[in-house]
Amino acid sequence: MKKERQNADQEALFEAILTLRSPEECYAFFKDLCTYQELNAMAQRLQVAKMLHSGHVFHEIVEETGASTATISRVNRAIKDGCDGYQIIFDRTESPESPKE
C-alpha cells in the first residue's frame, strides 16, 4: 500500500473512532473491526502500560497479565521513547486524588 494511501486510511480510521460516544459504541465498533486476538492484544498492552506507569516490575506484569516479556519491553519503550500516546491516556484517565497502584 502506498504511504499516502496508508496515511489517509489511518486518518479515516482515527476520525471514525472519534465519532464514537460511549464505551458501548466503542465495544461494538472494535468487536466488528478487530479479531478477538487483536482486541485482546490491544487491551493487554494498555494494561501492561498502566502497570508499568504504576511502578510494577516485569515479573509482576507477566504474572498478572500473561504478557510476554517482549510485549512488556515493547510497551515500555513506547512509554519512554514513543509519541506520548500512553501518557495522554494516563493524564486523562487518572483522577488527581487517586494514588498510583
ZATI-266583 format. One record per residue (C-alpha): residue number from 0; residue in one letter; x, y, z. Coordinates in pm, 1 decimal. Example, Ala and Ser with C-alpha at 12.3 -4.5 7.8 and 13.67 -1.06 7.14 Angstrom:
2
node pos:0 | code:A | x:1230.0 | y:-450.0 | z:780.0
node pos:1 | code:S | x:1367.0 | y:-106.0 | z:714.0
***
This chain:
101
node pos:0 | code:M | x:0.0 | y:0.0 | z:0.0
node pos:1 | code:K | x:135.9 | y:339.9 | z:-88.9
node pos:2 | code:K | x:235.7 | y:558.8 | z:204.5
node pos:3 | code:E | x:-12.1 | y:836.1 | z:113.2
node pos:4 | code:R | x:-298.9 | y:586.0 | z:95.2
node pos:5 | code:Q | x:-197.7 | y:423.3 | z:421.5
node pos:6 | code:N | x:-186.6 | y:762.8 | z:595.2
node pos:7 | code:A | x:-527.8 | y:857.2 | z:453.2
node pos:8 | code:D | x:-674.1 | y:524.6 | z:563.9
node pos:9 | code:Q | x:-531.2 | y:564.4 | z:914.4
node pos:10 | code:E | x:-663.5 | y:918.9 | z:938.5
node pos:11 | code:A | x:-1009.0 | y:797.6 | z:831.6
node pos:12 | code:L | x:-992.6 | y:526.3 | z:1098.8
node pos:13 | code:F | x:-899.0 | y:775.8 | z:1370.1
node pos:14 | code:E | x:-1173.5 | y:1014.9 | z:1259.2
node pos:15 | code:A | x:-1423.7 | y:728.0 | z:1275.9
node pos:16 | code:I | x:-1309.5 | y:637.7 | z:1627.6
node pos:17 | code:L | x:-1352.3 | y:998.5 | z:1737.6
node pos:18 | code:T | x:-1721.9 | y:981.9 | z:1641.0
node pos:19 | code:L | x:-1792.0 | y:710.4 | z:1897.9
node pos:20 | code:R | x:-1976.9 | y:845.1 | z:2200.7
node pos:21 | code:S | x:-1980.6 | y:573.4 | z:2464.1
node pos:22 | code:P | x:-1794.6 | y:265.3 | z:2579.9
node pos:23 | code:E | x:-2079.7 | y:58.4 | z:2435.3
node pos:24 | code:E | x:-2032.4 | y:216.2 | z:2091.2
node pos:25 | code:C | x:-1656.7 | y:160.7 | z:2116.0
node pos:26 | code:Y | x:-1710.9 | y:-201.2 | z:2212.2
node pos:27 | code:A | x:-1944.8 | y:-259.8 | z:1916.8
node pos:28 | code:F | x:-1712.6 | y:-90.4 | z:1667.3
node pos:29 | code:F | x:-1394.6 | y:-260.2 | z:1785.8
node pos:30 | code:K | x:-1568.1 | y:-601.8 | z:1803.7
node pos:31 | code:D | x:-1664.6 | y:-555.5 | z:1437.5
node pos:32 | code:L | x:-1326.9 | y:-413.0 | z:1335.0
node pos:33 | code:C | x:-1083.6 | y:-640.3 | z:1517.4
node pos:34 | code:T | x:-1037.5 | y:-1010.4 | z:1563.7
node pos:35 | code:Y | x:-1069.7 | y:-1148.4 | z:1914.2
node pos:36 | code:Q | x:-689.6 | y:-1179.4 | z:1933.1
node pos:37 | code:E | x:-627.5 | y:-823.7 | z:1808.5
node pos:38 | code:L | x:-869.2 | y:-672.4 | z:2058.5
node pos:39 | code:N | x:-725.3 | y:-874.9 | z:2344.9
node pos:40 | code:A | x:-369.2 | y:-782.7 | z:2243.5
node pos:41 | code:M | x:-453.0 | y:-410.6 | z:2247.3
node pos:42 | code:A | x:-631.1 | y:-440.2 | z:2582.7
node pos:43 | code:Q | x:-336.1 | y:-634.8 | z:2724.1
node pos:44 | code:R | x:-85.7 | y:-372.6 | z:2604.7
node pos:45 | code:L | x:-287.6 | y:-97.1 | z:2773.3
node pos:46 | code:Q | x:-297.6 | y:-297.0 | z:3098.0
node pos:47 | code:V | x:79.8 | y:-351.1 | z:3073.9
node pos:48 | code:A | x:130.0 | y:23.0 | z:3019.0
node pos:49 | code:K | x:-82.5 | y:106.6 | z:3322.7
node pos:50 | code:M | x:113.2 | y:-135.1 | z:3538.5
node pos:51 | code:L | x:448.7 | y:-2.0 | z:3415.4
node pos:52 | code:H | x:327.6 | y:352.7 | z:3479.4
node pos:53 | code:S | x:230.2 | y:247.9 | z:3832.1
node pos:54 | code:G | x:578.9 | y:114.2 | z:3900.9
node pos:55 | code:H | x:522.2 | y:-259.8 | z:3869.1
node pos:56 | code:V | x:817.8 | y:-471.1 | z:3763.5
node pos:57 | code:F | x:827.4 | y:-708.9 | z:3467.8
node pos:58 | code:H | x:773.7 | y:-1033.3 | z:3661.6
node pos:59 | code:E | x:464.2 | y:-891.2 | z:3834.4
node pos:60 | code:I | x:323.9 | y:-781.2 | z:3498.7
node pos:61 | code:V | x:390.5 | y:-1121.8 | z:3339.7
node pos:62 | code:E | x:218.8 | y:-1292.0 | z:3630.7
node pos:63 | code:E | x:-88.3 | y:-1067.1 | z:3631.5
node pos:64 | code:T | x:-142.2 | y:-1011.2 | z:3258.1
node pos:65 | code:G | x:15.6 | y:-1311.8 | z:3090.5
node pos:66 | code:A | x:201.1 | y:-1074.5 | z:2856.7
node pos:67 | code:S | x:536.0 | y:-1186.1 | z:2723.4
node pos:68 | code:T | x:849.6 | y:-1003.9 | z:2829.7
node pos:69 | code:A | x:886.8 | y:-896.9 | z:2464.6
node pos:70 | code:T | x:544.9 | y:-727.4 | z:2477.9
node pos:71 | code:I | x:626.9 | y:-563.2 | z:2808.3
node pos:72 | code:S | x:958.9 | y:-437.3 | z:2668.5
node pos:73 | code:R | x:784.5 | y:-301.1 | z:2359.6
node pos:74 | code:V | x:527.0 | y:-114.9 | z:2567.7
node pos:75 | code:N | x:799.3 | y:12.6 | z:2800.0
node pos:76 | code:R | x:993.4 | y:151.0 | z:2500.7
node pos:77 | code:A | x:677.9 | y:319.2 | z:2371.5
node pos:78 | code:I | x:619.4 | y:482.6 | z:2710.0
node pos:79 | code:K | x:978.5 | y:607.5 | z:2729.2
node pos:80 | code:D | x:1058.2 | y:688.7 | z:2365.7
node pos:81 | code:G | x:725.0 | y:686.9 | z:2183.1
node pos:82 | code:C | x:482.2 | y:959.2 | z:2082.0
node pos:83 | code:D | x:339.6 | y:1011.6 | z:2435.1
node pos:84 | code:G | x:13.9 | y:838.3 | z:2340.5
node pos:85 | code:Y | x:9.0 | y:636.3 | z:2658.8
node pos:86 | code:Q | x:85.1 | y:947.8 | z:2864.2
node pos:87 | code:I | x:-213.6 | y:1127.2 | z:2712.0
node pos:88 | code:I | x:-435.2 | y:839.7 | z:2825.4
node pos:89 | code:F | x:-278.6 | y:834.0 | z:3172.9
node pos:90 | code:D | x:-325.7 | y:1209.4 | z:3212.0
node pos:91 | code:R | x:-689.5 | y:1195.3 | z:3104.9
node pos:92 | code:T | x:-796.2 | y:887.3 | z:3298.1
node pos:93 | code:E | x:-619.3 | y:917.7 | z:3632.1
node pos:94 | code:S | x:-808.6 | y:1105.1 | z:3896.6
node pos:95 | code:P | x:-589.7 | y:1366.0 | z:4071.3
node pos:96 | code:E | x:-658.9 | y:1231.0 | z:4419.1
node pos:97 | code:S | x:-605.9 | y:861.9 | z:4339.3
node pos:98 | code:P | x:-258.6 | y:727.8 | z:4417.2
node pos:99 | code:K | x:-74.1 | y:518.7 | z:4162.5
node pos:100 | code:E | x:-113.9 | y:146.0 | z:4219.6
***
